Amino acid sequence: MIIIGLTGSIGMGKSATANMFREFGVPVFDADAVVHNLQSKNGKAVSFIENAFPGVVTNGVLDRVLLGKEVFADKTALKRLEAIMHPMVQDERIKFFENAERDNHKIVVLDIPLLFETGGNNACHKTVVVSAPYDVQKNRVLERSNMTPQKFEDILSKQTPDKIKREKADFIVETDKGFDHAKAQVKAIIEAVNSQT
């Protein structure tokens, strides 16, 4: 089974690209969705987070804004949160691989926003970076509610620059040339990887 690591900075179109892989029948492990599920009302991680960060959970519901304030600028607090989340995400990933293996999939995708930043690319056979020019990216992100130019720059400062991601990638999906163009690139990647299995 070939593992493709899929990544891309904020606003590049990574989620849409992950869906294209799914449409072609490739299972996708969405790390963000798993975290969201673990942190949803009465999710598996909620009581552990409440113990580590008293006051961020009310009636089984995690206040993400409050938690964000606790960990955003505090590396020690962030490490405490990661120590809770990482093993749980790892368990879910193992289940995902077991299911894909059982269903005889030749390729799987790990959708990980901070793939290079966390060294997750070392667990992948191939990497795909979703990319678009900076002005396209910025316009997309600033259309989101609760987003400001300052917040956008703060997020970018914590991510590996797009140029470096592109240099490290085995494949690039360019999302500024329309949906059909991106989908054709995804299809070509799957065909190229399949030819190596």
N, C-alpha and C positions, 0 to 999 in steps of 0.2 A: 504494500500500500504506500503510495507516494503522498507525502504531507506537503501541502502548499501553504505557506504563511502569507496571509493577505493583510496589508496595512496601507495607511495613507493618513496624512495630516487632516485636521478638522476642515470640513467643507469641501473635501476632494471628491466625495461621491462613493466612499467605501461601502456604505450599506447597500446602495443600489447595485454596486458591482457584486457584492456577496449574493444578492438575490439572483443575479444573472447566473452565477455558478449553480445555485439551487435549481434554477429553471432548466439547466442542462443536466440535472440529475446528480450533481456532486453534493454530498452532505457538507454542511458548513457548521462549524462550532463557533458560535458568537459569544466571545468572552464577556462583552458588555451585557448581553441579554442574560447570561448566566448569573452575573453579579447582581443585576436588577432583580432577578427572580429570588436569589438568596436573601436579598435585602427587602423584598416586598412584605406586605403585612403578614406577620407571623412566619416569615421565611426563616430558613435554617440558621442564618447568620445573625438575626435580629437580637436575640437574647445575649449572644456573645458581645455584640457591639454595645448593647446597653450596659453590660458589666464593665467594659473598657472605657466607655464614654458616657457616664451617667447624665441623664437629662435629654439625650437625643432621641429617645423612643417614648412615645405616648400611646397607650392602649394597643401595643403591638405594631405600631406604625413608626417607621424610622423617618425622622426629619432630616432629609438629605442636605438641606441648606445649613442647618445647625452643625451637622457632621462635617460638612465641607469647610465651615469656618474653623472647626477644631483642627483639621488636618492640613488645610491648604498651605499654611506658612510654617507649619511645625513638623520638621522631618521625623522627630521621635514619635509623635502622634501618628503620623502617616505609616511608619514602620509597624506600630501597634495594630493599626487597621489591616495592613497587608498580612501580618502574621495570622490574623483571623481569616481573611478572605482567600489568600493563595492556596492553602491546603484544600479548602472546600471547592474552589474552582478546579483544582487539579483532580479531585475525585470525579467531578462532572465530566472532565475531559477524558479520563480513563473510560468512563461509561460510554461516552461518545465513540471512542476508538473501538471498543468492544462491539458495539452495535454495528458500526461500519464494516468491521471485519466479518461479523456474522452474516451481513447482507451482501458480502463479496464486492464491496466497492474498491476500485483500483486507486481512486484519488479521493482525498478529503481536503477540506480547506479549514485552516484555523484563522478566524477573523480576529486579529489582535491589534488594537489601536497603537500600543507602544511596543510593537514587535521587536524593533532594533534596540530601543531604549532598555528593554528588560532582558535582552539576550535570547528572546524566544525564537529568533531566526535560527539559532543553533540546533533546535529540535525539528527543523523543517528541511525537506529535500530541495525545495524551490521557494523563492519569494516573489510575490507580486505586489508592486506599489501602484496605488491609485493616485493619479496626479492631474493637476490642471495649473495653468499660469496663476501667479500670485493675485492679480487683480480679479480674476474669476473667483478664486477661492475667497478672497476678502468680501466681495459682493454677496456671495452665497451666505457666508457666516453672519454678516451684518444684517441680513434679512431675518435672522432668527430673533424671536422675542427675548427680551432680557440680555441682549448682547450689545456690548459697546466696543468701540475701537480699542480701548485700553484692555478690556477683558480678552479680546481676540489676540492682541499682542502678548498678553500674559500666558495664554494657552500655547501660542506658538513658541514662546521662549522655553517651554518645558518639553517640547517635541524636537526630535532630530530634524534639522532643516530638510525640506523637500529635495533639494539638490543632492544631498548626501544619500537620502533614501533611494533616489533614482540610480545613483552610482552603485549602490549595494544590491539593487534588485536584479533578479533573473529576467523578470518580465515587467513591463509598465503598461497600465491601462490608462489612456488619456481620456478624461471625461468632459473636455471642453468642446469636443467635435460632434456632440449629439449622441443620443441613446443607441442608435443602430451601430454607429462606429465602435462604441465601447463594447457592445454585445459581440460584435464580430471579433474584437480583440480577445475577449474572454473565450470564445469558441476556439480561436486559434491556439490559445494557451493550453486549453484542455487537450486539443489534438496533439500538440507538441509534446506534452507530458505523457499522454497515452502511448505515444510512439516509443517512449523510453521504458515502458513497463514490460 
